[in-house]
């Protein structure tokens, strides 16, 4: 809550401290209106018959920006309104609003951002609450300061926070409302034009809003960034992470009182630990026709379970421009998530997905996208395998840039 108030204060200060810039700067909007249709054989990834769904929805994005000499402001509203009821559809309704301000100087940059969203838990790594996806309300805030201390030494400090609340589930509840705050300072040494070495420390607190569970985590990572040539770059970080988990409960105990022997509930805290290596590796190719990104990571991540989840993720995403009008995208992904449950063993989810899409720029303003994907999920304890095939058609219209005087 404090961080969200600080981020909002920074946004307000931006408007107050730059009245002259607001007069000389440029405001603009780039609205996009879309229509999407989707068919999925098992969108909620549940082991039940007759789960296929076909849905349609309208999309509206209205990004609004302000560009001044040293100050930029972004207002990013995004909406989807579908024909399905509830939040168990891949085209469930959503409403997102993000605000971001950026201050640039000769030696650094400061950004502040806040956001609110209402969408579905069905979209969070295909992990659902009970038998179907439920409503997810989230608030986010982020403060970031990046500064070049010298020509070769760069310092970056990031402080972010999020609060997530879930709706009531149909089946057995598995997700918990939580708040997560994380601080990550990074010190970088630019050894040459192509190479950079980094050291990053991170501390965080993940807690259920009910006060039942809490995770306090810390990690230290060293990294290496290299620009191989004009189109290829490599980023790699590795380190060690430690999290202390607490479960707060009440335990009945016999207590001797003046009235005799009675039973009272005594607060008890049970602790456990999650320790292990964390890493991130990324290879990027940024060419004129082919854009390729391959990544592998292992991190402790807030996902709405009792404590932080340990996730291993591997992804390759490639986009190739066949011509000025046609482009193809392929995105295979694998996620292994170990999710701690309250007073039970860790549940392991293995999710494999493959997405293919073709984009046709019909005109300068109209774009038609065809997509196909397959998602497979394997769950252990209890053991079951589920999968879903999906086909999507999207027609979007980019309107002309609107300037505000």
Kinemage of the C-alpha trace (Angstrom):
@kinemage 1
@onewidth
@group {chain A} dominant
@subgroup {mainchain}
@vectorlist {calphas} color= white
{ca unk a 1} P 0.000 0.000 0.000
{ca unk a 2} L 2.845 2.419 0.868
{ca unk a 3} L 4.575 1.746 -2.450
{ca unk a 4} L 1.363 2.302 -4.419
{ca unk a 5} L 0.886 5.629 -2.631
{ca unk a 6} L 4.498 6.582 -3.387
{ca unk a 7} L 4.104 5.715 -7.072
{ca unk a 8} L 0.893 7.744 -7.262
{ca unk a 9} L 2.644 10.650 -5.536
{ca unk a 10} L 5.373 10.521 -8.177
{ca unk a 11} L 2.767 10.637 -10.926
{ca unk a 12} L 1.056 13.612 -9.315
{ca unk a 13} L 4.402 15.353 -8.838
{ca unk a 14} L 5.131 14.848 -12.531
{ca unk a 15} L 2.036 16.832 -13.459
{ca unk a 16} L 2.820 19.564 -10.917
{ca unk a 17} L 6.537 19.936 -11.602
{ca unk a 18} L 6.201 20.113 -15.391
{ca unk a 19} L 3.491 22.705 -16.131
{ca unk a 20} L 5.629 24.462 -18.706
{ca unk a 21} L 6.601 21.165 -20.322
{ca unk a 22} L 2.951 20.157 -20.528
{ca unk a 23} L 2.300 23.227 -22.651
{ca unk a 24} L 5.197 22.552 -25.010
{ca unk a 25} L 4.866 18.797 -25.153
{ca unk a 26} L 2.714 16.663 -27.420
{ca unk a 27} L -0.271 14.560 -26.359
{ca unk a 28} L -1.472 11.753 -28.618
{ca unk a 29} L -3.628 8.638 -28.773
{ca unk a 30} L -3.386 5.495 -30.924
{ca unk a 31} L -6.697 3.617 -30.473
{ca unk a 32} L -7.146 0.043 -31.673
{ca unk a 33} L -10.497 -1.729 -32.010
{ca unk a 34} L -10.634 -5.487 -32.498
{ca unk a 35} L -12.972 -8.456 -32.874
{ca unk a 36} L -11.802 -11.928 -31.837
{ca unk a 37} L -13.330 -15.396 -32.098
{ca unk a 38} L -11.973 -18.442 -30.291
{ca unk a 39} L -12.627 -22.173 -30.135
{ca unk a 40} L -10.919 -24.360 -27.512
{ca unk a 41} L -11.495 -28.043 -26.756
{ca unk a 42} L -10.707 -27.742 -23.018
{ca unk a 43} L -9.918 -24.120 -22.093
{ca unk a 44} L -9.903 -24.664 -18.306
{ca unk a 45} L -7.694 -27.794 -18.589
{ca unk a 46} L -9.968 -29.952 -16.435
{ca unk a 47} L -10.501 -33.702 -16.583
{ca unk a 48} L -14.202 -33.519 -17.447
{ca unk a 49} L -16.131 -34.402 -20.621
{ca unk a 50} L -17.803 -31.876 -22.929
{ca unk a 51} L -15.552 -28.933 -22.047
{ca unk a 52} L -15.241 -27.383 -25.528
{ca unk a 53} L -16.121 -23.689 -25.821
{ca unk a 54} L -16.543 -21.225 -28.665
{ca unk a 55} L -16.540 -17.552 -27.733
{ca unk a 56} L -16.277 -14.094 -29.228
{ca unk a 57} L -15.253 -10.730 -27.837
{ca unk a 58} L -14.601 -7.078 -28.651
{ca unk a 59} L -11.194 -5.547 -27.895
{ca unk a 60} L -10.394 -1.903 -27.246
{ca unk a 61} L -6.969 -0.419 -26.565
{ca unk a 62} L -6.511 3.331 -26.267
{ca unk a 63} L -2.865 4.078 -25.397
{ca unk a 64} L -2.406 7.775 -24.708
{ca unk a 65} L 1.056 9.333 -24.446
{ca unk a 66} L 2.649 12.638 -23.624
{ca unk a 67} L 6.143 13.434 -24.936
{ca unk a 68} L 8.049 16.418 -23.562
{ca unk a 69} L 11.719 17.344 -23.565
{ca unk a 70} L 12.716 15.237 -20.565
{ca unk a 71} L 9.388 13.899 -19.360
{ca unk a 72} L 7.044 11.249 -20.764
{ca unk a 73} L 3.681 10.069 -19.516
{ca unk a 74} L 1.696 7.010 -20.588
{ca unk a 75} L -1.985 6.229 -19.970
{ca unk a 76} L -2.713 2.668 -21.102
{ca unk a 77} L -6.352 1.498 -20.855
{ca unk a 78} L -7.262 -1.894 -22.327
{ca unk a 79} L -10.643 -3.658 -22.364
{ca unk a 80} L -12.199 -6.886 -23.586
{ca unk a 81} L -15.937 -7.579 -23.554
{ca unk a 82} L -17.024 -11.116 -24.464
{ca unk a 83} L -20.183 -13.141 -24.833
{ca unk a 84} L -19.312 -15.615 -22.042
{ca unk a 85} L -20.445 -15.393 -18.459
{ca unk a 86} L -17.970 -15.622 -15.598
{ca unk a 87} L -14.215 -16.109 -15.884
{ca unk a 88} L -13.818 -19.672 -17.191
{ca unk a 89} L -13.434 -18.678 -20.844
{ca unk a 90} L -10.265 -17.858 -22.744
{ca unk a 91} L -12.112 -14.706 -23.832
{ca unk a 92} L -13.314 -13.702 -20.374
{ca unk a 93} L -13.894 -9.998 -19.847
{ca unk a 94} L -10.978 -7.908 -18.654
{ca unk a 95} L -10.258 -4.273 -17.840
{ca unk a 96} L -6.682 -3.018 -17.428
{ca unk a 97} L -5.495 0.507 -16.657
{ca unk a 98} L -1.804 1.358 -16.328
{ca unk a 99} L -0.177 4.738 -15.765
{ca unk a 100} L 3.524 5.389 -16.158
{ca unk a 101} L 5.714 8.475 -15.972
{ca unk a 102} L 9.360 8.770 -16.998
{ca unk a 103} L 11.958 11.435 -16.205
{ca unk a 104} L 15.122 11.470 -18.310
{ca unk a 105} L 18.383 13.219 -17.506
{ca unk a 106} L 21.852 13.238 -18.970
{ca unk a 107} L 23.036 10.453 -16.662
{ca unk a 108} L 19.932 8.526 -15.722
{ca unk a 109} L 16.223 7.860 -15.776
{ca unk a 110} L 13.485 7.606 -13.141
{ca unk a 111} L 10.135 5.881 -13.756
{ca unk a 112} L 7.010 5.442 -11.652
{ca unk a 113} L 4.084 3.223 -12.608
{ca unk a 114} L 0.792 2.057 -11.137
{ca unk a 115} L -1.829 -0.285 -12.499
{ca unk a 116} L -5.182 -1.888 -11.727
{ca unk a 117} L -6.725 -4.869 -13.487
{ca unk a 118} L -9.715 -7.178 -13.396
{ca unk a 119} L -9.350 -10.386 -15.386
{ca unk a 120} L -9.405 -14.172 -14.981
{ca unk a 121} L -7.127 -16.517 -13.027
{ca unk a 122} L -7.473 -18.867 -16.000
{ca unk a 123} L -4.733 -16.952 -17.797
{ca unk a 124} L -2.078 -17.313 -15.080
{ca unk a 125} L 0.077 -20.141 -16.448
{ca unk a 126} L -3.084 -22.212 -16.976
{ca unk a 127} L -3.480 -22.681 -13.212
{ca unk a 128} L -7.101 -22.520 -12.090
{ca unk a 129} L -8.927 -22.093 -8.822
{ca unk a 130} L -10.888 -25.245 -8.163
{ca unk a 131} L -12.593 -26.482 -11.334
{ca unk a 132} L -12.769 -23.215 -13.303
{ca unk a 133} L -11.051 -19.872 -13.585
{ca unk a 134} L -12.255 -17.145 -11.238
{ca unk a 135} L -12.123 -13.369 -11.215
{ca unk a 136} L -8.742 -11.878 -10.358
{ca unk a 137} L -8.424 -8.270 -9.122
{ca unk a 138} L -4.881 -6.922 -8.998
{ca unk a 139} L -3.096 -3.701 -8.119
{ca unk a 140} L 0.532 -3.053 -9.022
{ca unk a 141} L 3.089 -0.319 -8.377
{ca unk a 142} L 6.688 0.117 -9.452
{ca unk a 143} L 9.469 2.636 -8.834
{ca unk a 144} L 12.730 2.417 -10.782
{ca unk a 145} L 15.845 4.589 -10.739
{ca unk a 146} L 18.665 4.028 -13.206
{ca unk a 147} L 21.806 6.179 -13.118
{ca unk a 148} L 25.271 6.111 -14.679
{ca unk a 149} L 27.606 6.849 -11.771
{ca unk a 150} L 30.561 6.991 -14.149
{ca unk a 151} L 31.115 6.154 -17.801
{ca unk a 152} L 31.581 2.483 -16.879
{ca unk a 153} L 29.557 2.022 -13.687
{ca unk a 154} L 25.759 1.966 -13.713
{ca unk a 155} L 23.363 1.632 -10.763
{ca unk a 156} L 19.734 0.537 -10.963
{ca unk a 157} L 17.244 0.295 -8.085
{ca unk a 158} L 13.786 -1.216 -8.494
{ca unk a 159} L 10.984 -1.409 -5.939
{ca unk a 160} L 7.708 -3.075 -6.931
{ca unk a 161} L 4.585 -4.297 -5.200
{ca unk a 162} L 1.409 -6.129 -6.156
{ca unk a 163} L -1.798 -7.171 -4.421
{ca unk a 164} L -4.055 -9.872 -5.868
{ca unk a 165} L -7.528 -10.971 -4.798
{ca unk a 166} L -9.424 -13.939 -6.264
{ca unk a 167} L -13.147 -14.518 -6.565
{ca unk a 168} L -15.068 -17.393 -5.012
{ca unk a 169} L -14.375 -20.711 -6.726
{ca unk a 170} L -16.810 -23.385 -7.866
{ca unk a 171} L -14.593 -26.308 -6.904
{ca unk a 172} L -12.017 -26.726 -4.140
{ca unk a 173} L -10.237 -23.390 -3.538
{ca unk a 174} L -6.491 -23.567 -4.241
{ca unk a 175} L -5.522 -19.907 -4.694
{ca unk a 176} L -5.068 -17.416 -1.858
{ca unk a 177} L -5.269 -13.626 -1.844
{ca unk a 178} L -1.778 -12.227 -1.434
{ca unk a 179} L 0.491 -9.201 -1.374
{ca unk a 180} L 4.060 -9.265 -2.670
{ca unk a 181} L 6.730 -6.570 -2.373
{ca unk a 182} L 10.239 -6.835 -3.803
{ca unk a 183} L 13.332 -4.580 -3.841
{ca unk a 184} L 16.196 -5.236 -6.293
{ca unk a 185} L 19.306 -3.036 -6.528
{ca unk a 186} L 21.744 -3.802 -9.388
{ca unk a 187} L 25.307 -2.619 -9.919
{ca unk a 188} L 26.728 -2.962 -13.438
{ca unk a 189} L 30.277 -2.568 -14.735
{ca unk a 190} L 30.634 -1.858 -18.449
{ca unk a 191} L 33.939 -3.538 -19.276
{ca unk a 192} L 33.806 -2.728 -23.017
{ca unk a 193} L 31.396 -1.671 -25.748
{ca unk a 194} L 30.131 -5.260 -26.024
{ca unk a 195} L 30.382 -6.567 -22.438
{ca unk a 196} L 28.716 -5.746 -19.141
{ca unk a 197} L 29.006 -7.463 -15.733
{ca unk a 198} L 26.185 -7.173 -13.155
{ca unk a 199} L 25.580 -7.955 -9.486
{ca unk a 200} L 21.970 -8.025 -8.294
{ca unk a 201} L 20.611 -8.436 -4.772
{ca unk a 202} L 16.931 -8.957 -4.118
{ca unk a 203} L 14.731 -9.148 -1.034
{ca unk a 204} L 10.995 -9.766 -0.991
{ca unk a 205} L 8.003 -10.494 1.192
{ca unk a 206} L 5.065 -12.618 0.050
{ca unk a 207} L 2.107 -12.838 2.432
{ca unk a 208} L -1.477 -14.037 2.265
{ca unk a 209} L -3.954 -11.271 3.071
{ca unk a 210} L -5.507 -13.475 5.742
{ca unk a 211} L -2.176 -13.537 7.620
{ca unk a 212} L -2.021 -17.342 7.546
{ca unk a 213} L 1.148 -17.749 5.456
{ca unk a 214} L 4.218 -15.664 4.673
{ca unk a 215} L 7.454 -16.050 2.698
{ca unk a 216} L 10.500 -13.835 3.187
{ca unk a 217} L 12.981 -14.326 0.366
{ca unk a 218} L 16.430 -13.066 -0.611
{ca unk a 219} L 18.794 -13.875 -3.438
{ca unk a 220} L 22.104 -12.721 -4.868
{ca unk a 221} L 22.951 -13.109 -8.555
{ca unk a 222} L 25.862 -12.247 -10.823
{ca unk a 223} L 25.309 -11.666 -14.527
{ca unk a 224} L 26.988 -11.199 -17.867
{ca unk a 225} L 25.642 -9.307 -20.892
{ca unk a 226} L 27.367 -9.444 -24.262
{ca unk a 227} L 26.466 -7.873 -27.588
{ca unk a 228} L 27.889 -10.451 -29.989
{ca unk a 229} L 27.281 -8.329 -33.086
{ca unk a 230} L 24.655 -5.973 -34.477
{ca unk a 231} L 21.829 -8.507 -34.257
{ca unk a 232} L 22.853 -11.102 -31.629
{ca unk a 233} L 23.035 -10.569 -27.846
{ca unk a 234} L 23.374 -12.863 -24.810
{ca unk a 235} L 22.298 -12.299 -21.200
{ca unk a 236} L 23.012 -14.726 -18.352
{ca unk a 237} L 22.560 -14.400 -14.587
{ca unk a 238} L 22.933 -17.019 -11.856
{ca unk a 239} L 22.880 -17.060 -8.085
{ca unk a 240} L 21.412 -18.523 -4.922
{ca unk a 241} L 18.010 -17.937 -3.369
{ca unk a 242} L 16.673 -18.564 0.121
{ca unk a 243} L 13.103 -18.217 1.380
{ca unk a 244} L 11.789 -18.654 4.910
{ca unk a 245} L 8.148 -19.765 5.001
{ca unk a 246} L 5.853 -19.252 7.969
{ca unk a 247} L 2.491 -20.861 8.686
{ca unk a 248} L 0.530 -19.116 11.447
{ca unk a 249} L -2.133 -21.149 13.177
{ca unk a 250} L -3.781 -21.691 16.561
{ca unk a 251} L -3.074 -24.860 18.510
{ca unk a 252} L -5.331 -26.030 21.383
{ca unk a 253} L -3.549 -26.451 24.726
{ca unk a 254} L -4.643 -27.302 28.252
{ca unk a 255} L -4.334 -24.317 30.596
{ca unk a 256} L -4.827 -24.292 34.381
{ca unk a 257} L -7.015 -21.376 35.471
{ca unk a 258} L -8.663 -20.454 38.794
{ca unk a 259} L -11.829 -22.076 37.442
{ca unk a 260} L -10.034 -25.318 36.633
{ca unk a 261} L -8.509 -26.956 33.553
{ca unk a 262} L -9.582 -25.358 30.267
{ca unk a 263} L -8.561 -25.513 26.625
{ca unk a 264} L -7.257 -22.364 24.963
{ca unk a 265} L -6.061 -21.658 21.426
{ca unk a 266} L -2.401 -20.621 21.464
{ca unk a 267} L -0.827 -18.923 18.422
{ca unk a 268} L 1.824 -21.148 16.825
{ca unk a 269} L 4.192 -20.404 13.934
{ca unk a 270} L 5.594 -23.282 11.876
{ca unk a 271} L 8.643 -22.474 9.735
{ca unk a 272} L 10.117 -24.148 6.667
{ca unk a 273} L 12.677 -23.141 4.037
{ca unk a 274} L 13.026 -23.084 0.235
{ca unk a 275} L 16.664 -22.914 -0.841
{ca unk a 276} L 18.295 -23.431 -4.201
{ca unk a 277} L 19.917 -21.980 -7.290
{ca unk a 278} L 18.201 -19.378 -9.482
{ca unk a 279} L 19.208 -18.360 -12.975
{ca unk a 280} L 18.170 -16.621 -16.171
{ca unk a 281} L 19.661 -17.069 -19.646
{ca unk a 282} L 18.487 -15.219 -22.725
{ca unk a 283} L 19.647 -15.204 -26.342
{ca unk a 284} L 18.176 -12.617 -28.708
{ca unk a 285} L 18.429 -12.075 -32.452
{ca unk a 286} L 17.043 -8.777 -33.731
{ca unk a 287} L 17.194 -8.898 -37.515
{ca unk a 288} L 15.327 -7.055 -40.246
{ca unk a 289} L 13.116 -10.073 -40.996
{ca unk a 290} L 13.737 -12.616 -38.217
{ca unk a 291} L 13.327 -11.765 -34.535
{ca unk a 292} L 14.280 -14.660 -32.252
{ca unk a 293} L 14.337 -14.965 -28.471
{ca unk a 294} L 15.303 -18.081 -26.482
{ca unk a 295} L 15.192 -18.055 -22.685
{ca unk a 296} L 15.611 -20.378 -19.713
{ca unk a 297} L 14.965 -19.422 -16.100
{ca unk a 298} L 14.473 -20.718 -12.589
{ca unk a 299} L 12.992 -18.337 -10.041
{ca unk a 300} L 10.827 -18.062 -6.936
{ca unk a 301} L 7.599 -16.480 -8.190
{ca unk a 302} L 4.333 -15.250 -6.596
{ca unk a 303} L 1.498 -17.233 -8.203
{ca unk a 304} L -1.296 -17.249 -5.621
{ca unk a 305} L -0.424 -20.353 -3.606
{ca unk a 306} L 0.442 -20.695 0.074
{ca unk a 307} L 4.066 -19.633 -0.439
{ca unk a 308} L 6.293 -18.584 -3.322
{ca unk a 309} L 6.294 -21.084 -6.192
{ca unk a 310} L 9.515 -22.361 -7.716
{ca unk a 311} L 9.212 -22.132 -11.492
{ca unk a 312} L 11.450 -23.362 -14.268
{ca unk a 313} L 10.534 -21.898 -17.649
{ca unk a 314} L 11.955 -22.529 -21.122
{ca unk a 315} L 10.723 -20.627 -24.171
{ca unk a 316} L 11.661 -19.974 -27.778
{ca unk a 317} L 9.790 -17.276 -29.686
{ca unk a 318} L 10.425 -16.498 -33.341
{ca unk a 319} L 8.758 -13.992 -35.661
{ca unk a 320} L 9.568 -13.961 -39.366
{ca unk a 321} L 8.414 -11.307 -41.837
{ca unk a 322} L 7.586 -13.007 -45.132
{ca unk a 323} L 6.799 -9.662 -46.737
{ca unk a 324} L 5.601 -6.204 -45.866
{ca unk a 325} L 2.121 -7.661 -45.254
{ca unk a 326} L 2.718 -11.204 -43.955
{ca unk a 327} L 4.473 -12.392 -40.797
{ca unk a 328} L 4.618 -15.741 -38.981
{ca unk a 329} L 5.161 -16.409 -35.275
{ca unk a 330} L 6.024 -19.632 -33.426
{ca unk a 331} L 6.217 -19.859 -29.642
{ca unk a 332} L 6.952 -23.209 -27.898
{ca unk a 333} L 7.063 -22.999 -24.076
{ca unk a 334} L 7.597 -25.350 -21.137
{ca unk a 335} L 6.928 -24.457 -17.496
{ca unk a 336} L 7.560 -26.629 -14.455
{ca unk a 337} L 5.991 -25.133 -11.345
{ca unk a 338} L 6.268 -26.449 -7.780
{ca unk a 339} L 3.411 -24.886 -5.828
{ca unk a 340} L 3.345 -25.191 -2.017
{ca unk a 341} L -0.087 -26.019 -0.644
{ca unk a 342} L -1.312 -25.145 2.825
{ca unk a 343} L -0.548 -28.017 5.225
{ca unk a 344} L 0.117 -30.454 2.361
{ca unk a 345} L 2.808 -31.571 -0.014
{ca unk a 346} L 4.031 -29.462 -2.906
{ca unk a 347} L 1.938 -29.860 -6.064
{ca unk a 348} L 3.910 -29.995 -9.305
{ca unk a 349} L 2.488 -28.679 -12.579
{ca unk a 350} L 4.212 -29.302 -15.917
{ca unk a 351} L 2.769 -27.190 -18.733
{ca unk a 352} L 3.784 -27.554 -22.374
{ca unk a 353} L 2.412 -25.199 -25.009
{ca unk a 354} L 2.960 -24.500 -28.687
{ca unk a 355} L 1.453 -21.452 -30.376
{ca unk a 356} L 1.514 -20.668 -34.096
{ca unk a 357} L 0.110 -17.538 -35.714
{ca unk a 358} L 0.008 -15.765 -39.059
{ca unk a 359} L -0.583 -12.043 -39.353
{ca unk a 360} L -1.796 -10.417 -42.549
{ca unk a 361} L -1.745 -6.646 -42.822
{ca unk a 362} L -4.870 -6.356 -44.957
{ca unk a 363} L -4.551 -2.597 -45.306
{ca unk a 364} L -2.525 0.053 -43.542
{ca unk a 365} L -5.075 0.024 -40.742
{ca unk a 366} L -6.620 -3.475 -40.796
{ca unk a 367} L -4.781 -6.599 -39.583
{ca unk a 368} L -6.076 -10.163 -39.672
{ca unk a 369} L -4.462 -12.722 -37.326
{ca unk a 370} L -4.958 -16.490 -37.415
{ca unk a 371} L -3.708 -18.532 -34.479
{ca unk a 372} L -3.546 -22.168 -33.426
{ca unk a 373} L -2.173 -23.604 -30.204
{ca unk a 374} L -1.994 -26.720 -28.080
{ca unk a 375} L -1.555 -26.779 -24.315
{ca unk a 376} L -0.799 -29.893 -22.263
{ca unk a 377} L -0.675 -29.979 -18.485
{ca unk a 378} L 0.555 -32.788 -16.246
{ca unk a 379} L -0.226 -32.602 -12.540
{ca unk a 380} L 1.323 -34.781 -9.848
{ca unk a 381} L -0.352 -35.549 -6.487
{ca unk a 382} L -2.957 -36.251 -7.736
{ca unk a 383} L -1.675 -37.521 -11.070
{ca unk a 384} L -3.599 -36.572 -14.191
{ca unk a 385} L -2.898 -35.305 -17.707
{ca unk a 386} L -5.105 -32.830 -19.579
{ca unk a 387} L -4.741 -30.929 -22.843
{ca unk a 388} L -6.536 -28.429 -25.036
{ca unk a 389} L -6.427 -27.360 -28.679
{ca unk a 390} L -7.335 -23.813 -29.638
{ca unk a 391} L -8.025 -21.837 -32.815
{ca unk a 392} L -8.290 -18.040 -32.801
{ca unk a 393} L -9.232 -15.438 -35.424
{ca unk a 394} L -8.655 -11.743 -34.699
{ca unk a 395} L -9.482 -8.714 -36.826
{ca unk a 396} L -8.134 -5.400 -35.538
{ca unk a 397} L -8.280 -1.854 -36.824
{ca unk a 398} L -5.571 0.671 -36.022
{ca unk a 399} L -7.001 4.200 -36.133
{ca unk a 400} L -4.992 7.234 -37.182
{ca unk a 401} L -2.851 8.897 -34.558
{ca unk a 402} L -4.874 11.523 -32.706
{ca unk a 403} L -3.074 14.649 -31.522
{ca unk a 404} L -4.347 16.784 -28.652
{ca unk a 405} L -3.426 20.457 -28.748
